[in-house]
Amino acid sequence: MLDLAENPSKKLTYDQGKLEIMTPLPEHEINKEFLGRLVQTTTEILGLEVSSLSSTTLSRKDLQKGIEPDQCYYITNEELIRSKIQFK
């Protein structure tokens, strides 16, 4: 399982005891890149701050859920997330 978790080509989702392992297809990657450019262009045109955390692990222990999105963006809550990020 550790090998899977350390392999960036595998996407893992955990939902209340069920683990889903996915290997994205080329079409998935094309769509991911298109949507990322759309978010970046839209926020730039509208003058909105955006924080991109790429494929960070998001989890909620209280809900027994975890997910690793390909890309994730904070727009409305960008200031809140920026203040929580510790750069070293």
Salt bridges, closest charged atoms under 4 A:
ASP15 OD1 - LYS65 NZ 2.73
GLU29 OE1 - LYS32 NZ 3.00
GLU33 OE2 - LYS32 NZ 3.67
ASP62 OD2 - ARG60 NH2 2.76
ASP70 OD1 - LYS11 NZ 3.44
ASP70 OD2 - HIS28 NE2 2.33
GLU78 OE2 - ARG82 NE 2.89
